[in-house]
Every structure is written in structure tokens, then in C-alpha cells.
Amino acid sequence: MIRIVSVLLMLAVVGGALTEWLEGGGALLNFEAGFWSASLVLAASTFGYWQMVADSGVSVPHHDLPDIVEQIDDRYGLWEEEPDRVPHDVKTLMQEEKARLKRSRRSFREFLKTTKPALSLYRLAAYAVLAAGVVSLISNELFQPLFYLLGAALAPFATAVLLWADRR
């Protein structure tokens, strides 16, 4: 973790100096705003995920949904039915299938359980900072999308490369 933070700080300084030298102060401001807002989003997402994993305690799913492999293998539940129980009347068969599909839908409560990590306050606050940075740059007529996107892409890319290198 300390290695990632130190590399990100080094990239912020080197990238900022390079953009200042090549393009001037406006490019430096855009690069740094994109870099730090993307770093903040990355840190908030990581912290939210870490907190979710720490709160779980054991390796059990956070929802009551069926196994995804079973859903893929038998999407329509064709292998669950007993052959002697299948009605011969098409109308009855259709009504039973509609009722079964209606029961298998996710409820709003199950939806909220699975989206909790995506809607954490840390991530929402980080995205608000990112949006506020873009809006302030645009309103002050300083926005240069190329340098902003370069800075915003550098933080997650560098983190991904470092994590990949640690796995090898």
C-alpha cells in the first residue's frame, strides 16, 4: 500500500512537471485535478471494498440469490421439474411458468443488498469531488480535456500495473 502511494506521489510530481514544462500552467492544473480526483475515487472504492470484506467475517454471499452457475446452466429451470408433474394442458403450463418466473425475480431488498458497495458514501463523495473539479475548470474556462483525461487515467493505470507486478 505504501509502495502504491509513493509511486502515485512520484507520478503526480513527474507528470505535473512534465505537463508544466510542455504546455504551461493550464495543462498542469488539468493534469493534477484529473490525477488527484481519480486517485480519490480509487482510494474510496478500495476502502469501501476493504470495509465490506472486513465486515463480512466469513465467506458467505451477502444476498439470498441463487448460484450464478446454476442460473447459467439451467436458465429456465428445465431440469428442476419432475416429468410426471408436467401438465398436458398448454394454458396451465404457461400459467405455472409465469408464476415460477415471477417468484424468481429479485426483490428490491435483495437489490439493495447487492448494490451496497457501489453506493457507499466514500465513493459518492469521491465522485462528487471529481464532478466539482470538472465543473470548476469548465466554469473558469481552464478545462483542457486531453490533460485532464491523461491525469485521470494515469492513477488507476499505474495502480493496476503495480498490483499486476506484485502478483508475478
Residue pairs with C-beta under 8 A, 6 or more apart in sequence:
3 162
4 159
4 162
4 163
7 158
7 162
8 39
8 155
8 158
8 159
11 35
11 154
11 155
11 158
12 32
12 35
12 36
15 31
15 35
15 150
15 151
15 154
16 28
16 31
16 32
16 35
19 27
19 28
19 30
19 31
19 147
19 150
20 27
20 28
23 144
23 147
26 142
26 144
26 147
27 144
27 147
28 147
29 137
29 142
30 137
30 142
30 143
30 144
30 145
30 147
30 148
30 151
31 147
31 148
31 150
31 151
32 151
33 133
33 134
33 137
33 148
33 151
34 133
34 147
34 148
34 149
34 150
34 151
34 152
34 153
35 151
35 152
35 154
35 155
36 151
37 126
37 129
37 130
37 133
37 152
38 130
38 151
38 152
38 153
38 154
38 155
38 156
39 155
40 126
40 129
40 130
41 123
41 126
41 127
41 130
42 155
42 156
42 159
43 126
44 120
44 122
44 123
44 125
44 126
45 122
45 123
45 126
47 122
48 117
48 120
48 122
48 123
49 117
51 120
52 62
52 116
52 117
56 62
62 113
62 114
62 116
63 110
63 113
63 114
64 110
64 113
65 106
65 110
65 114
66 104
74 80
77 100
77 104
86 93
87 93
87 96
134 143
134 148
137 143
137 148
